[in-house]
Amino acid sequence: MLPEISRSMLKNALVLGLFAIATVGSVALLQQATASRIAAAEREAQVRALGEILPAGSYDNHLLDNRIEVNARELGQRSPQSAYLALKDGAPSALILPVTAPDGYSGAIHLLVGIFADGRVAGVRVLGHKETPGLGDKIELAKSQWIRSFDGKSLSNPGAEGWAVKKDRGEFDQFAGATITPRAVVKAVHGALQYFDAHRAQLLGLAEDAQ
Ligand SMILES: Cc1cc2nc3c(=O)[nH]c(=O)nc-3n(C[C@H](O)[C@H](O)[C@H](O)COP(=O)(O)O)c2cc1C
């Protein structure tokens, strides 16, 4: 026979234990539900961002389902990242490459560069940067239309000389009081076109060994 006080302690411990189990269980359930909602929202945001780069009608696949891994120094990458292959009627129509410009005013600028199969730029968007608000942040579409100046450009239009900001006798505008940021982005987009040109068949899945 347990003394009265021990029995009461046992009962309290039991109640406390059950309460703890119920709490941990419900937190775990909530966490699971939230995680899958966050994953779905992230996927939706990715699809929206990728869809902004390529014109509607230029592809008919789900871009997130046609990823390839790229890890190229020429693209400023230090680890494997996903590129997205756009297909139209089963044939490659464009590729979206993850590109990092390492030499922004305040460090790396992360971009997505969409390139049509024929080597023209489909669109460029900034994924992340630490440039100065009011100066370097005009690379964001939300702040200015500058990033659209790459649309339709290629390695031959303009030629190598033109792939620079106007201050360096190139074709692209710099910003008032901010040349370093646009210079870094122009260089990175030009580099992405050169990389695409050198590895086109492999990137588009057209090379013999990519089959
Ligand atoms: C506080 C501060 C923040 C700046 N932020 C940027 C920036 O984000 N991007 C940029 O290109 N230049 C920025 N600049 C200006 C650069 O230092 C540089 O003067 C400008 O880019 C012109 O470069 P250039 O001499 O090569 O033409 C900043 C300057 C200061 C003082």
PDBQT file of the ligand as one rigid body, heavy atoms in Angstrom, charges set to zero:
ROOT
HETATM    1  C1  LIG A 301      27.492  54.527 -49.101  1.00  0.00    +0.000 C 
HETATM    2  C2  LIG A 301      27.725  54.248 -50.566  1.00  0.00    +0.000 A 
HETATM    3  C3  LIG A 301      27.010  53.225 -51.155  1.00  0.00    +0.000 A 
HETATM    4  C4  LIG A 301      27.190  52.910 -52.506  1.00  0.00    +0.000 A 
HETATM    5  N1  LIG A 301      26.502  51.893 -53.069  1.00  0.00    +0.000 NA
HETATM    6  C5  LIG A 301      26.718  51.587 -54.351  1.00  0.00    +0.000 A 
HETATM    7  C6  LIG A 301      26.030  50.504 -54.962  1.00  0.00    +0.000 A 
HETATM    8  O1  LIG A 301      25.192  49.806 -54.387  1.00  0.00    +0.000 OA
HETATM    9  N2  LIG A 301      26.313  50.230 -56.258  1.00  0.00    +0.000 N 
HETATM   10  C7  LIG A 301      27.223  50.958 -56.985  1.00  0.00    +0.000 A 
HETATM   11  O2  LIG A 301      27.405  50.645 -58.175  1.00  0.00    +0.000 OA
HETATM   12  N3  LIG A 301      27.852  51.989 -56.443  1.00  0.00    +0.000 NA
HETATM   13  C8  LIG A 301      27.633  52.325 -55.148  1.00  0.00    +0.000 A 
HETATM   14  N4  LIG A 301      28.292  53.377 -54.604  1.00  0.00    +0.000 N 
HETATM   15  C9  LIG A 301      29.136  54.221 -55.475  1.00  0.00    +0.000 C 
HETATM   16  C10 LIG A 301      30.464  53.594 -55.794  1.00  0.00    +0.000 C 
HETATM   17  O3  LIG A 301      31.353  53.766 -54.717  1.00  0.00    +0.000 OA
HETATM   18  C11 LIG A 301      31.087  54.243 -57.050  1.00  0.00    +0.000 C 
HETATM   19  O4  LIG A 301      31.412  55.556 -56.752  1.00  0.00    +0.000 OA
HETATM   20  C12 LIG A 301      30.133  54.219 -58.213  1.00  0.00    +0.000 C 
HETATM   21  O5  LIG A 301      29.686  52.936 -58.467  1.00  0.00    +0.000 OA
HETATM   22  C13 LIG A 301      30.821  54.785 -59.481  1.00  0.00    +0.000 C 
HETATM   23  O6  LIG A 301      31.789  53.886 -59.915  1.00  0.00    +0.000 OA
HETATM   24  P1  LIG A 301      32.818  54.259 -61.063  1.00  0.00    +0.000 P 
HETATM   25  O7  LIG A 301      33.781  55.220 -60.454  1.00  0.00    +0.000 OA
HETATM   26  O8  LIG A 301      33.447  52.956 -61.457  1.00  0.00    +0.000 OA
HETATM   27  O9  LIG A 301      32.007  54.855 -62.143  1.00  0.00    +0.000 OA
HETATM   28  C14 LIG A 301      28.122  53.676 -53.266  1.00  0.00    +0.000 A 
HETATM   29  C15 LIG A 301      28.834  54.699 -52.642  1.00  0.00    +0.000 A 
HETATM   30  C16 LIG A 301      28.644  55.002 -51.312  1.00  0.00    +0.000 A 
HETATM   31  C17 LIG A 301      29.440  56.096 -50.686  1.00  0.00    +0.000 C 
ENDROOT
TORSDOF 0
